[in-house]
Amino acid sequence: MECIKNCCKRFSKKQGKETEPEETEDIPVQLPVTSKQWGVQEDYLLSKMPPGGREVPFVLPTLKASYVQPGASTFPNLDYGMPGPARCAYAQRKAELVTPDASKADAGERLSQSMSELNSFHSPQMKSYNSMSSVLSTPTFTTDSINRSTESFSLFGDDLGSLCVRLSYQEEMEQVWITLVQCSQLNLTANDAKKPKIQIKGVITLPKPVKFQTSVKQYSQDTSFMETFVFALSLQSLRCSALLLKLQKQGGKKRTMAECVLSLRSLGPQETEHRLPLKLPCKSPGRGCELHLATCFQPVCRRMQVRVLAAQNLPTGSSPLLPAYTVTLEMYGTAGPLTKKKTRALKATRGQCQWNDTFYLDLDALDAAACTLSIKLFSCCSIKRKNCIGQVHLGLDGLTQEAVEHWKDTVEHPEKVVEAWHTVT
């Protein structure tokens, strides 16, 4: 028993010795002494260290994103409204429109109301803009609406005149510039002695159409508009659309007297000028629709290889049940129809369809060049009704010059694949 007590006493003594703190001598920190000291007698950083060897706390402040709009006083040369590149491009464009016609007597009338309003487009309250189109002033518009009464037109002949349009696309600013220059040789006559008034209404056939209109002009055989419209739109979406221009009569009720369609597929940075023939208005929903076709003449087999590639700028309806689109091909010879084929029915995606279907159509054994190819575009709804949107007529008697040249190039160069886009009519 005594042995156990002695062991416990020894163990307790050893444990007490381990818990006692060891006495250490404080070693003073020797600071480096320099020969020259200017008012500071110790290390500044060591003097700022917390006492007792505590750690220095480091706190990261919370940062909030903010943006301060510089005022006009900071940048006195900065104008409100359009950004710098757009302002410079507009000034250059305005100079191009005014300079060529400076020698003419009607140079003052070349610059329309929309251009003068664009020049004063510097409102500080305007935060963003999508287009710079002509805006009719309220007094002028009210006076014109009162004066328009019983003026009417009568159309005669197939040639209704032409419309001159200039197009360009500024890639740096992603803007399309549309200039309506003038209507030439208008074949519209007024039944009344008083001259009527006309204007042009334009539509860019995007999924969400972009509309604009010119100011009202007095009718004459050569009516000058010279108005420029600028829209901030992507080039990819524009190349899949078309420009529809309507010539309207201003009277008790607006009426479209003629129209023309221009494809924007070849739109680019280089300015191009187009003279579009005016035609009678059509109520077809497929105005501006285009078909991409490829043909190859195979004289050994006496047949024509036709490939229906794609369609774009298809009409988009408001119905939740989207229609499907199909293309029918029919070859006609001197004795009548020879072969008929049809593509698959596909639903459009953003106004486009991709078929890539190939067909072989037999030709007339006597005269292959005299054959004609009729290509029709149909829309099919859920109740199995087919509506003809338009057609393309390839042959020597084609409806358009592009269709005639396509057929000639195919027949005159056997085994050559000829591809082209065609606007349905």
C-alpha positions in Angstrom: 0.0 0.0 0.0 2.8 2.3 0.9 4.4 1.6 -2.5 1.3 2.7 -4.3 1.2 6.0 -2.4 4.9 6.7 -3.1 4.2 6.1 -6.8 1.3 8.5 -6.8 3.4 11.2 -5.1 6.2 10.9 -7.6 3.7 11.0 -10.5 2.1 14.2 -9.2 5.5 15.9 -8.7 6.5 15.1 -12.3 3.1 16.5 -13.6 3.6 19.7 -11.6 7.0 20.3 -13.0 5.7 20.0 -16.6 2.9 22.6 -16.0 5.3 25.3 -14.5 6.1 27.9 -17.2 9.7 28.2 -18.1 11.3 31.5 -17.3 12.8 33.1 -20.3 14.9 36.1 -20.5 13.5 39.0 -22.6 15.9 39.6 -25.4 15.6 43.2 -26.5 15.1 43.8 -30.2 18.0 45.7 -31.6 16.8 48.2 -34.3 19.2 49.0 -37.1 20.7 52.4 -36.5 21.5 54.5 -39.4 24.0 57.2 -39.6 21.3 59.7 -40.7 17.8 59.9 -39.2 15.4 62.6 -40.1 12.9 63.0 -37.2 12.1 59.3 -36.8 13.9 57.5 -34.0 12.4 54.0 -34.5 11.0 51.7 -37.2 7.6 53.1 -38.2 6.1 49.7 -39.1 7.2 48.1 -35.9 5.6 50.9 -33.9 2.3 50.3 -35.6 2.3 46.5 -34.8 -0.4 45.5 -32.2 1.0 44.8 -28.7 1.2 41.3 -27.3 2.1 39.6 -30.6 -1.5 39.7 -31.9 -2.2 39.2 -35.6 -2.8 42.1 -37.8 -6.5 42.1 -39.0 -7.0 42.5 -42.7 -10.5 43.5 -43.9 -11.5 43.5 -47.6 -14.0 46.3 -48.3 -17.2 45.4 -50.2 -17.2 47.0 -53.7 -20.4 48.0 -55.5 -20.6 48.5 -59.3 -21.5 52.0 -60.2 -21.5 54.2 -63.3 -21.4 58.0 -63.4 -22.6 59.7 -66.6 -20.2 62.6 -67.4 -21.9 65.9 -67.6 -21.8 68.3 -70.6 -19.3 70.6 -68.8 -16.7 67.8 -68.7 -16.8 67.3 -72.4 -17.9 70.6 -74.0 -17.4 69.3 -77.6 -19.7 66.2 -77.1 -23.2 66.5 -78.6 -26.2 64.6 -77.4 -28.0 62.2 -79.7 -26.1 60.0 -82.1 -22.7 58.6 -81.2 -19.6 60.1 -82.9 -19.2 57.5 -85.7 -22.9 57.7 -86.6 -22.7 61.5 -86.6 -19.7 61.5 -89.0 -21.3 59.0 -91.3 -24.5 61.0 -91.3 -22.6 64.2 -92.2 -20.8 62.4 -95.0 -24.1 60.9 -96.3 -25.8 64.2 -96.2 -23.0 65.8 -98.2 -23.2 63.1 -100.8 -26.9 63.6 -101.2 -26.7 67.4 -101.5 -23.5 67.9 -103.6 -24.4 66.1 -106.9 -27.6 68.1 -107.3 -26.3 71.5 -106.2 -26.3 72.8 -109.7 -29.9 72.0 -110.3 -32.7 74.5 -109.6 -34.6 72.1 -107.3 -31.6 71.4 -105.1 -33.4 72.8 -102.1 -36.2 70.4 -102.5 -33.9 67.4 -102.7 -33.3 67.4 -99.0 -36.7 66.3 -97.5 -38.2 67.0 -94.2 -36.9 63.8 -92.7 -33.3 64.8 -93.4 -33.7 68.2 -91.8 -35.3 66.6 -88.8 -32.4 64.2 -88.6 -30.1 67.2 -88.5 -31.8 68.5 -85.3 -31.9 65.0 -83.7 -30.0 66.1 -80.5 -32.4 65.7 -77.6 -30.9 65.0 -74.2 -33.9 63.0 -73.1 -33.4 60.5 -75.9 -31.7 57.5 -74.3 -31.7 55.1 -77.3 -32.8 55.0 -80.9 -33.6 52.2 -83.4 -34.0 54.2 -86.5 -33.8 57.7 -88.0 -36.8 57.9 -90.2 -38.8 60.9 -91.4 -41.4 62.2 -89.0 -44.2 64.3 -90.2 -44.8 67.5 -88.3 -48.3 67.8 -86.7 -49.4 71.0 -88.5 -48.4 69.7 -92.0 -49.9 66.3 -91.4 -53.2 67.8 -90.2 -53.4 70.2 -93.2 -52.7 67.4 -95.7 -55.3 65.1 -94.1 -57.9 67.9 -94.4 -57.0 68.8 -98.0 -57.1 65.1 -99.2 -60.6 64.5 -100.4 -61.9 62.8 -103.6 -58.7 62.5 -105.6 -58.5 59.3 -107.6 -56.1 57.5 -110.0 -56.6 55.4 -113.1 -54.0 52.9 -114.1 -53.3 52.1 -117.7 -50.6 49.9 -119.4 -48.2 47.4 -117.9 -45.4 49.9 -117.3 -46.3 51.9 -114.2 -42.9 53.5 -113.8 -39.8 52.7 -111.7 -38.5 53.6 -108.3 -34.8 54.3 -107.6 -33.4 52.9 -104.3 -29.9 53.0 -102.8 -28.8 50.5 -100.2 -25.7 50.1 -98.0 -24.8 48.5 -94.7 -22.3 50.0 -92.2 -20.7 47.0 -90.5 -19.0 49.1 -87.8 -22.2 50.6 -86.5 -24.5 47.7 -87.7 -26.8 50.0 -89.5 -28.6 49.7 -92.8 -29.0 52.8 -94.9 -32.0 53.0 -97.3 -32.3 56.0 -99.6 -35.5 56.5 -101.6 -34.3 58.7 -104.5 -37.2 59.3 -106.9 -40.0 57.7 -108.9 -39.5 58.0 -112.6 -42.0 57.9 -115.5 -45.0 57.3 -113.3 -47.9 56.1 -115.4 -50.6 57.2 -113.0 -53.2 59.9 -114.1 -55.5 61.9 -111.9 -59.2 62.0 -112.9 -59.6 65.3 -111.1 -58.1 68.6 -112.2 -56.5 69.0 -108.8 -53.2 67.2 -108.6 -53.2 64.4 -105.9 -50.5 63.7 -103.4 -48.5 60.4 -103.0 -46.1 58.9 -100.6 -44.0 55.7 -100.3 -44.5 53.2 -97.5 -41.7 50.7 -96.8 -41.6 47.4 -94.9 -38.6 45.3 -94.1 -40.0 41.8 -93.9 -38.4 40.6 -90.7 -40.2 38.3 -88.2 -41.1 41.6 -86.5 -41.6 43.9 -89.5 -39.9 47.3 -89.6 -42.1 49.9 -91.2 -41.3 53.5 -92.4 -42.8 56.0 -94.7 -41.8 59.1 -96.6 -43.3 62.6 -96.5 -46.2 63.4 -98.7 -45.3 64.7 -102.1 -47.2 66.4 -104.9 -47.8 64.0 -107.8 -45.7 64.4 -110.9 -44.3 62.1 -113.6 -40.9 62.3 -112.0 -41.5 62.7 -108.2 -38.3 63.2 -106.2 -38.2 62.0 -102.5 -34.5 61.9 -101.6 -35.1 60.6 -98.1 -32.8 58.4 -96.1 -33.8 55.9 -93.4 -31.3 54.3 -91.0 -32.1 51.2 -88.9 -29.9 49.4 -86.4 -30.3 45.7 -87.5 -28.0 42.8 -87.9 -26.7 41.9 -91.3 -27.6 38.2 -90.9 -31.3 38.9 -90.3 -31.4 41.4 -93.1 -30.0 39.0 -95.7 -32.9 36.7 -95.0 -35.5 39.3 -95.6 -36.7 41.7 -98.3 -37.7 45.3 -98.8 -41.3 45.9 -99.8 -42.1 49.4 -101.1 -45.7 50.6 -101.7 -46.7 53.7 -103.6 -49.8 55.0 -101.9 -52.4 57.7 -102.8 -53.3 60.2 -100.1 -57.0 60.8 -100.1 -60.1 60.1 -98.0 -58.6 56.6 -97.6 -55.1 55.5 -98.3 -54.8 53.2 -101.3 -51.8 51.3 -102.6 -51.5 52.0 -106.3 -48.3 50.2 -107.1 -45.5 48.3 -105.3 -42.1 46.6 -105.8 -40.0 44.1 -103.9 -36.2 44.1 -103.5 -34.3 41.2 -101.9 -31.7 42.1 -99.3 -29.7 39.0 -99.8 -26.8 40.8 -101.5 -26.7 43.7 -99.0 -23.1 44.8 -98.1 -21.0 47.8 -97.2 -20.7 48.9 -100.8 -23.6 51.2 -101.8 -25.7 49.8 -104.6 -28.4 51.6 -106.7 -31.5 49.7 -107.9 -34.2 50.8 -110.3 -37.2 48.7 -109.4 -40.2 48.4 -111.8 -43.5 49.3 -110.2 -46.3 46.7 -110.5 -49.9 46.4 -109.6 -50.4 45.5 -105.9 -50.8 41.8 -105.1 -52.6 40.4 -102.1 -50.4 37.3 -102.0 -48.8 36.6 -98.6 -45.6 35.4 -100.3 -44.4 38.8 -101.5 -40.6 38.7 -101.2 -40.3 34.9 -100.7 -37.3 33.4 -102.4 -36.4 29.9 -103.5 -32.8 28.5 -103.8 -32.7 26.2 -106.9 -30.0 24.3 -108.6 -30.4 22.7 -112.1 -28.2 20.5 -114.3 -28.9 19.5 -117.9 -28.0 15.8 -118.7 -28.4 15.4 -122.5 -27.4 11.8 -122.5 -30.3 10.7 -120.3 -32.6 13.4 -121.8 -33.5 14.7 -118.3 -33.0 17.7 -116.1 -31.7 17.3 -112.6 -33.3 19.8 -110.2 -32.4 20.4 -106.6 -34.6 22.3 -104.3 -32.2 23.7 -101.7 -34.0 26.2 -99.4 -36.5 28.9 -99.1 -36.3 32.1 -97.1 -38.5 35.1 -96.1 -41.5 32.9 -95.7 -44.7 34.5 -94.3 -45.1 34.2 -90.6 -48.7 34.2 -89.3 -50.1 34.9 -85.9 -51.8 31.5 -85.6 -50.3 29.2 -83.0 -50.5 26.3 -85.5 -47.6 27.0 -87.9 -48.0 25.8 -91.5 -45.7 23.5 -93.3 -44.2 24.3 -96.7 -43.8 22.2 -99.7 -42.5 22.7 -103.3 -44.0 21.1 -106.4 -42.1 20.8 -109.7 -43.7 20.2 -113.0 -41.9 19.9 -116.4 -43.9 21.0 -119.5 -43.0 20.0 -123.0 -44.5 21.0 -126.4 -47.3 18.4 -126.0 -48.1 19.1 -122.3 -46.9 18.2 -118.9 -44.2 15.5 -118.7 -43.1 14.9 -115.1 -44.3 16.1 -111.7 -42.5 15.9 -108.4 -43.0 17.2 -104.8 -40.7 17.8 -101.9 -41.3 17.0 -98.2 -43.5 19.2 -96.1 -41.4 21.1 -93.6 -42.2 23.8 -91.0 -40.3 27.0 -91.2 -37.7 28.2 -88.6 -37.4 31.9 -88.5 -38.9 32.2 -92.0 -36.6 29.6 -93.5 -36.8 26.0 -94.8 -34.0 23.7 -95.8 -35.0 20.8 -98.1 -32.0 19.7 -100.2 -34.2 17.4 -102.2 -33.0 16.2 -105.7 -35.3 15.3 -108.5 -34.9 14.0 -112.1 -37.4 15.3 -114.6 -37.7 14.0 -118.1 -37.4 16.4 -121.0 -39.0 16.6 -124.5 -37.2 14.3 -126.8 -37.5 16.7 -129.8 -36.6 20.1 -128.3 -35.2 20.2 -124.7 -34.7 24.0 -124.8 -38.4 24.5 -125.5 -39.4 22.8 -122.2 -40.4 24.9 -119.3 -40.2 24.2 -115.6 -42.9 25.4 -113.2 -42.0 25.5 -109.5 -44.7 26.3 -107.0 -44.4 27.0 -103.3 -47.4 25.9 -101.1 -48.3 26.3 -97.5 -50.1 23.4 -95.9 -52.3 23.9 -92.7 -53.6 21.3 -90.3 -56.8 20.7 -92.2 -54.9 19.6 -95.3 -55.6 22.7 -97.3 -52.9 24.0 -99.6 -52.4 27.6 -100.4 -50.2 28.6 -103.3 -47.8 31.3 -102.1 -46.1 31.9 -105.4 -44.2 30.3 -108.3 -41.0 30.4 -110.3 -41.2 29.8 -114.0 -37.9 28.7 -115.6 -37.8 28.7 -119.4 -37.3 30.9 -122.4 -40.6 32.5 -121.7 -39.9 33.1 -118.0 -41.6 35.8 -116.0 -38.4 37.4 -114.9 -35.0 38.1 -116.6 -33.2 36.1 -113.9 -35.3 33.0 -114.7 -34.7 33.2 -118.4 -30.9 33.6 -117.9 -30.9 30.7 -115.5 -32.6 28.4 -118.0 -30.3 29.5 -120.9 -27.2 28.9 -118.9 -28.4 25.4 -117.9 -29.4 24.3 -121.4 -26.3 25.9 -123.2 -23.9 24.3 -120.8 -24.7 20.6 -120.3 -23.5 18.9 -117.0 -23.0 22.3 -115.4 -24.7 22.9 -112.1 -26.4 26.3 -112.1 -27.5 27.7 -108.7 -29.5 30.9 -108.1 -32.1 32.5 -105.8 -35.4 33.4 -107.4 -38.2 35.6 -106.0 -41.6 33.9 -106.3 -44.3 35.8 -108.2 
